[in-house]
Every structure is written in C-alpha cells, then in structure tokens.
Amino acid sequence: MRIVAEVGSFGARILHFRRGGSSGQAMAALKTMSVLHTVSSGTRRLVPPSPCLLPFLQGFNGTRSGNRLLGAGCWPKLFHHATWCSRIRADAGVVVSDASEKEFQSGAFVDGFLGVQSEEAGRELTTSEIIFLGTGTSEGIPRVSCLTNPDKSCPVCLAAAQLGNKNRRRNTSLLVRYLAPDGSLYNILIDAGKFFYHSALQWFPYYGIRKIDSVIITHAHADANGGLDDLRDWTNNVQPHIPIYVGLRDLTVMAKSHYYLVDTTVIMKGTAVTKLQFIPMSEEPFQVHGLKVTPLPVWHGPGYRSLGFRIGDVCYISDASEIPAETYPLLENCDLLILDALRPDRSSSTHFGMPAALEEVRKIRPKRTLFTGMMHTMDHHKINTFLAKLLESEGLDVQLSFDGMKLPIHL
C-alpha cells in the first residue's frame, strides 16, 4: 500500500494511491483517506503500511478508523483527528448521521475535540433562548453494558457511539438564556446532574457561554444535582459564587448527600470547593434575576414530589410519572411543553412512557411539545418519524429533543 498526499489546513488531496481490489473499493478508500490530514499542514509525505491503517482500509468506516489512529498516536494534533472525523462524515458520507452538514462542518458534534465554537458564539442575543444540555436518562446513552455486549443487540447505543448521532444523550438539563428588558443576559441552569460537566465542555464553548448566574434544581436525585461539585470551576475561576434554588425537602436531603457544599463550616481551611448559595424555595412562584419562575409540582413515583418549572410560556417537566390535578391550571396556554418520556411502549413507576406522555399532551394542548429524558429504546429518527404523523392525524406537534438543541423563546 502506497499513498502520497498533499495536506492543507482543511483537508487532504490524494495524489497517488495503489491498492488491490475493485474500483468501487478504491474510490471508497480514497474518500476515507482524509486520514492524511494527520501530516503537518502544507507538506507531502509518503505514508507507509501500518497495522492500524489496514482495518481502516478494509472496513471503510471513517470515524472508527480515526479513533483507532488517534489511539495509536498517529495524530500530531487532536484538532486533526476531530476535523478529519467531521469532514469524512460530511464530505464522504462514509458514516450516516442525522445531524446536519453544517453541524458537522462546525465540529459541534465531535466529542473528541472540545472547545469548538459555532458561528453564533460571538453574536449578540436579540431574544431569550433555551439550550438542551442533556436529554437522556441517569446513566446516559450509550450505555457501557450495551457497547460491551458481544451480541451487539442495542441499535440505539451502537448508533449513539458514533460521533454526531442524536441518540447520544446526557442527563436532562436545560439552560435558559434570559435577555432582560435592560439588555442584561442571565444564564439560568435547570439541573446539574452527573453528566453536567461533560455537557458544559461541549456546549458552553460552542455557544459562547462562560458564566452561570443561577441554578434551579428539580429534585434531589443524582441525575439532577450530582454535578454541583463541578461548579467549582466557575466559582474558582469565573465568578465568586452561584445561587442554587432548591425545594426545602430536597435541600434537607442534599444537606446529607452534599453536606460539604451545604454546610461549608466542615471544609478544611484552604480547600478549593464550590461556593454555592442555597436558596430554599416553596411551590409558589419566585423571581430569578427579575424573571418569574412558577414551580410545577408533579409526582416522580408514588409519594415522591419533583418540580417542573414554567418560565414564560415554556413549561419544563423532566422527571414525572403523574401530573396532579392542581398543576394542570398552571400549564394552560403553554406554547412549548418539554415533557418526560422514558420509553416508547409503557411508563415506569417513576417516569412517563411515550403513550402516557402523549395523553398528557392531548390534555394540555400546547402549541409544541418536545420530549426529554429518553432511554436507549427511543431511537431519535424512528420515534420522530412516528411522531410526525400525529401532526397530520391529530394536530399534535411533538418531537424528541436532543443534546445541543437551541430554540429562541419570548420572555
């Protein structure tokens, strides 16, 4: 095998390639050989045969091969690996994905290369917006157990392992970017679970977000508050403290599970821990930076109270198995309903399944609904194809959300 290539800043041009096999195989190999992006910019180099290149040429799977080459130390810079993986998918189409070409070109969905900024990162907001930092279950998707299963019987997790696939989901979390009447911009985070820091690594640089002005907690489970300790990166390097709004019952639980964050007197002197200001809240409306937030009490399993929140005409309910009668009036005239929908076939004891979630949509009748909190039996493309039919048959505008999704809202 001999390959000679000229490598520029944003791609590689194959000058000579010699390999046995059909012309179709050769063309596929030529397309995927953007691997030569690894050599330094503007140079020519002969790439010799290598054990890590052989499975790449045999399988014609660009992303998998790129990861193998990265592990083998063949990339001089991580940027080359990320750019190659994104370009090979966008330009050659070797790996199918439902993310847009623009998203791939920007590198937003390349987990291997963090710190990428979108074209929007430096723009000035003209309206408030929401960003889905996570839309998955507590363990996230893909699951390790599915990826290591010899049977390879979970198509959603296998798809989620591919860079850019919208089945890749972290713990449910929503960032509300509130543009106040005086022009001030506030970043209000709903939940900081176990995967929060991973979400922030990807989406904060991409959307040009630096500070966190407040955090609102839905309930005391780890997928909602397990990332609070990671807020130390902000309070140590970006801002002096972060207010945390949390229900009184949940704060009692967190005083045990997060004792050193709630009671800072137990901390050893000089220890760099997160500086949080816990603010107990009731189920009555409250103000955050001048923005009205209305709690939406729901049941998250028998006897366990969780909170959704209404902000403007956006209603967010991420963890629920039942909506009590007294909460329905708070959901009237909802423009956007973001609702828990764990699985496609049935509910669990603690979460709505899609059939029950759709019944709630029929009761509430929002203008638009986005499901969140999906497990690994909810394939993004297949479920959205099914849900799209409801717009024609029932007038229900329902789709699955995905990590990194951004929507403008009016507050």
C-alpha positions in Angstrom: 0.0 0.0 0.0 1.4 3.4 -1.0 -0.3 6.7 -0.5 1.1 10.1 -1.4 -0.9 13.2 -0.4 -0.7 16.9 -0.2 -2.2 18.1 3.1 -3.6 21.6 3.6 -5.2 23.4 6.5 -8.6 22.0 6.0 -8.2 18.8 4.1 -6.1 16.3 2.1 -5.8 15.7 -1.6 -4.8 12.2 -2.7 -2.0 12.4 -5.3 -1.3 8.7 -5.7 -3.0 5.5 -4.3 -2.1 1.9 -5.1 -4.1 -1.0 -3.7 -5.7 -4.2 -5.0 -9.5 -4.5 -5.2 -12.4 -3.2 -7.2 -12.6 0.4 -8.4 -15.5 0.9 -6.0 -13.4 -0.2 -3.1 -10.6 2.0 -4.3 -12.9 5.0 -4.5 -14.3 4.4 -1.0 -10.7 4.1 0.3 -9.8 7.4 -1.5 -12.7 9.2 0.1 -11.9 7.9 3.6 -8.2 8.6 3.2 -8.6 12.2 4.6 -6.7 10.5 7.4 -3.7 12.1 5.7 -4.8 15.3 7.4 -2.5 14.0 10.1 0.6 15.1 8.5 1.7 18.7 9.0 0.0 21.4 7.1 1.3 22.1 3.6 3.7 19.1 3.3 3.9 16.0 1.2 4.7 12.7 2.8 4.7 9.0 2.0 2.5 7.1 4.4 3.9 3.5 4.8 1.8 0.4 5.6 0.7 0.3 9.2 -1.3 -2.2 11.2 -3.7 0.5 12.4 -4.3 1.6 8.7 -5.2 -1.9 7.5 -8.6 -2.3 9.3 -9.4 1.3 8.2 -8.9 0.4 4.6 -10.8 -2.9 4.9 -13.8 -1.5 6.8 -14.1 1.9 5.2 -15.5 3.2 8.5 -14.1 6.7 8.8 -14.9 7.5 12.4 -13.9 4.2 13.9 -10.6 4.3 12.0 -9.9 7.8 13.1 -10.4 6.8 16.7 -8.0 3.8 16.2 -5.4 6.1 14.6 -5.8 8.5 17.5 -5.2 5.7 20.0 -2.2 4.6 18.0 -0.7 8.0 18.3 -0.9 8.8 14.6 -2.3 12.2 15.0 0.1 15.1 15.7 -2.7 17.2 17.0 -6.2 16.4 18.4 -7.6 19.0 16.1 -6.6 16.9 13.1 -8.5 13.9 14.5 -11.6 16.0 15.1 -11.6 17.8 11.8 -11.0 14.5 9.9 -13.8 12.7 11.7 -16.2 15.5 11.0 -15.2 16.1 7.4 -15.1 12.4 6.5 -18.7 12.2 7.6 -19.9 15.4 6.0 -17.9 15.2 2.7 -17.6 11.4 2.0 -20.7 10.2 3.8 -19.0 7.1 5.0 -20.9 7.1 8.3 -24.5 8.0 8.2 -25.8 10.6 10.7 -28.9 12.7 11.1 -27.0 15.8 12.2 -26.8 18.5 9.5 -23.8 19.0 7.3 -23.4 22.5 8.8 -23.2 21.0 12.3 -20.5 18.6 11.1 -18.5 21.2 9.4 -18.5 23.3 12.5 -17.3 20.4 14.6 -20.0 20.8 17.2 -20.7 17.2 17.5 -17.1 16.0 17.6 -16.7 14.8 21.2 -13.1 14.2 20.7 -12.3 17.8 20.1 -13.7 20.2 22.7 -13.6 23.9 22.7 -15.1 24.3 19.2 -17.1 27.5 18.7 -20.0 27.9 16.4 -20.6 31.0 14.2 -23.1 32.1 16.8 -20.7 32.0 19.7 -19.7 35.7 19.4 -23.1 37.0 18.4 -25.3 39.3 20.5 -28.6 37.8 21.5 -31.7 39.6 20.3 -34.1 37.3 22.2 -34.1 34.8 25.0 -33.3 31.2 24.2 -33.1 27.7 25.7 -30.4 25.1 25.1 -30.8 21.5 25.9 -27.6 20.4 27.7 -28.9 16.9 28.2 -32.0 14.9 27.2 -31.2 11.4 28.5 -31.6 9.1 31.5 -29.5 8.9 34.6 -26.9 6.6 33.1 -26.8 8.4 29.8 -26.7 7.0 26.3 -24.8 5.0 25.1 -24.7 2.5 27.9 -21.4 0.8 28.6 -23.2 -2.5 29.1 -24.6 -2.3 25.6 -21.4 -1.3 23.9 -19.6 -4.3 25.6 -22.3 -6.8 24.9 -21.0 -9.4 22.5 -24.4 -9.7 20.9 -24.4 -6.0 19.9 -28.2 -6.1 20.3 -28.8 -2.5 21.1 -29.0 -0.4 17.9 -29.6 2.9 19.7 -26.5 2.6 21.9 -24.4 1.4 18.9 -25.7 4.4 16.9 -25.0 6.8 19.9 -21.4 5.6 19.9 -21.0 7.3 16.5 -19.9 10.9 16.7 -22.7 13.3 16.0 -25.6 10.9 16.4 -28.6 12.5 18.2 -29.2 9.3 20.2 -26.1 10.4 22.3 -27.7 11.8 25.4 -26.6 13.1 28.8 -28.6 13.7 32.0 -31.6 16.0 31.5 -30.6 19.7 31.8 -31.8 22.9 30.3 -30.1 26.3 30.1 -32.3 29.3 29.9 -30.6 32.3 28.5 -32.8 35.2 29.7 -32.4 38.5 27.9 -33.7 41.0 30.4 -35.5 44.3 29.4 -32.4 46.3 30.3 -30.3 44.2 27.9 -28.6 42.1 30.6 -28.1 38.5 29.8 -28.6 35.8 32.5 -27.7 32.1 32.2 -30.2 30.1 34.3 -29.4 26.4 34.6 -32.1 23.9 35.4 -30.4 20.9 37.0 -26.7 20.0 37.1 -26.6 16.2 37.1 -23.8 13.7 36.9 -23.0 14.5 33.2 -23.3 18.2 33.5 -19.6 19.0 33.3 -19.3 16.9 30.1 -22.2 18.8 28.6 -20.7 22.1 29.5 -17.4 21.1 28.0 -19.1 20.6 24.7 -21.8 23.2 24.6 -20.5 26.2 26.6 -17.6 26.9 24.2 -19.8 26.1 21.2 -22.4 28.6 22.1 -20.0 31.1 23.7 -21.3 30.7 27.2 -19.0 31.5 30.1 -20.9 32.2 33.4 -23.8 30.6 35.2 -25.9 33.1 37.0 -28.2 30.7 38.8 -29.1 27.0 39.1 -32.6 25.7 39.8 -32.9 22.1 41.0 -35.9 19.9 40.1 -35.4 17.2 42.7 -32.7 15.6 44.9 -31.7 12.7 42.7 -28.1 12.4 41.4 -29.1 13.0 37.8 -30.4 16.4 38.8 -27.8 17.5 41.3 -24.8 15.2 41.0 -22.8 17.8 39.2 -23.0 20.6 41.7 -19.5 19.9 43.0 -18.2 20.6 39.4 -19.4 24.1 39.6 -16.2 24.9 41.4 -14.6 25.5 38.0 -16.9 28.6 37.8 -16.7 29.8 41.4 -13.0 29.4 41.4 -12.2 30.9 38.0 -15.2 32.8 36.6 -17.4 34.2 39.3 -17.4 34.4 43.1 -20.5 32.2 43.8 -23.6 30.7 42.3 -27.1 30.8 43.8 -28.8 27.4 43.9 -32.6 27.4 44.1 -33.9 24.1 45.6 -37.0 22.9 47.3 -36.9 22.8 51.1 -37.4 19.0 51.2 -34.7 18.4 48.6 -32.4 20.7 50.5 -32.8 18.6 53.6 -31.7 15.5 51.6 -28.8 17.4 50.0 -27.6 18.5 53.4 -26.6 14.9 53.8 -25.6 13.9 50.2 -23.8 17.2 49.6 -23.0 18.1 53.2 -19.8 19.9 52.5 -21.5 22.1 49.9 -24.5 23.0 52.0 -22.5 23.4 55.3 -19.2 25.0 54.4 -18.1 25.1 58.0 -17.0 21.4 57.7 -14.5 22.2 55.0 -10.8 22.2 55.7 -9.3 25.6 55.5 -7.7 26.4 52.1 -9.7 23.7 50.3 -10.9 24.9 46.9 -14.6 23.8 46.9 -17.6 25.1 45.1 -19.0 28.4 46.6 -22.8 27.9 46.4 -25.6 29.9 47.9 -28.5 27.6 48.6 -31.9 29.4 48.5 -34.9 27.3 49.7 -38.0 27.6 47.6 -41.6 26.6 48.1 -44.0 25.6 45.4 -45.0 29.3 44.9 -43.8 31.5 42.0 -40.5 33.2 42.7 -38.1 35.6 40.9 -34.7 34.8 39.4 -32.9 37.9 38.1 -36.3 39.6 37.6 -37.7 36.6 35.7 -40.8 34.9 37.1 -40.4 31.2 37.6 -43.5 29.1 38.5 -42.9 25.6 40.1 -45.0 22.8 38.6 -45.4 20.1 41.2 -45.5 16.6 39.8 -45.1 13.0 41.1 -41.9 11.3 40.3 -43.0 7.9 41.5 -45.5 7.2 44.3 -45.1 9.6 47.2 -42.1 11.4 45.7 -42.6 15.0 44.7 -40.5 16.6 41.9 -40.8 20.0 40.4 -41.1 21.2 36.8 -41.0 24.9 36.1 -42.9 27.3 33.9 -40.8 30.2 32.6 -42.9 32.5 30.4 -44.9 30.2 28.1 -42.3 27.4 28.3 -43.2 24.5 30.7 -40.4 22.1 31.6 -41.2 18.8 33.3 -38.2 16.4 33.1 -39.0 13.8 35.7 -42.6 12.8 36.2 -44.9 9.8 36.4 -48.1 11.7 37.2 -49.3 15.3 37.0 -51.6 16.1 39.9 -54.9 17.9 39.3 -53.8 21.2 40.9 -50.9 21.5 38.4 -53.0 21.5 35.2 -54.2 25.1 35.5 -50.5 26.2 35.7 -50.0 24.5 32.3 -52.7 26.4 30.4 -51.8 28.4 27.3 -48.4 26.7 27.1 -46.5 27.5 23.9 -43.8 24.9 24.4 -44.1 21.8 26.7 -40.9 19.9 27.4 -42.1 16.6 28.9 -40.6 13.4 30.3 -41.0 10.4 28.0 -38.8 7.5 29.0 -39.6 4.7 26.6 -41.7 4.0 23.6 -44.0 1.3 24.9 -45.0 2.0 28.5 -44.4 4.0 31.6 -42.2 3.0 34.5 -43.1 3.6 38.2 -41.2 6.9 38.1 -41.4 8.2 34.5 -44.0 8.7 31.8 -43.6 6.4 28.8 -44.4 7.8 25.4 -48.1 6.6 25.4 -48.8 8.3 28.7 -46.8 11.4 27.7 -48.9 11.7 24.6 -52.1 11.5 26.6 -50.8 14.4 28.7 -50.1 16.4 25.5 -53.7 15.8 24.4 -54.9 17.1 27.8 -52.6 20.1 27.9 -52.7 21.0 24.2 -49.5 23.1 24.0 -48.6 24.6 20.7 -45.5 22.5 20.5 -44.1 19.6 22.6 -40.5 18.2 22.9 -39.9 15.0 24.8 -36.9 14.6 27.0 -35.4 12.0 29.4 -35.3 9.3 26.7 -33.7 5.9 27.4 -31.9 3.7 24.9 -35.0 2.2 23.4 -36.0 5.5 22.0 -34.3 5.9 18.6 -34.3 9.6 17.6 -35.0 9.2 13.9 -37.5 6.3 14.2 -39.5 7.9 17.0 -39.6 11.3 15.3 -40.8 9.7 12.1 -43.7 8.2 14.1 -44.5 11.4 16.0 -44.5 13.5 12.8 -47.6 11.6 11.7 -49.5 12.9 14.7 -49.3 16.4 13.3 -51.4 15.3 10.3 -53.7 13.0 12.2 -54.3 14.9 15.4 -52.7 18.3 15.0 -50.1 17.4 17.7 -46.7 19.0 17.1 -44.5 16.6 19.1 -40.8 15.6 18.6 -37.9 14.3 20.6 -35.4 16.9 21.8 -31.6 16.3 21.5 -28.5 17.4 23.3 -27.3 20.8 22.0 -30.7 21.7 20.6 -31.3 25.5 20.8 -34.6 27.4 20.5 -35.5 31.1 20.7 -38.2 31.9 23.2 -40.0 35.1 24.3 -39.9 36.0 27.9 
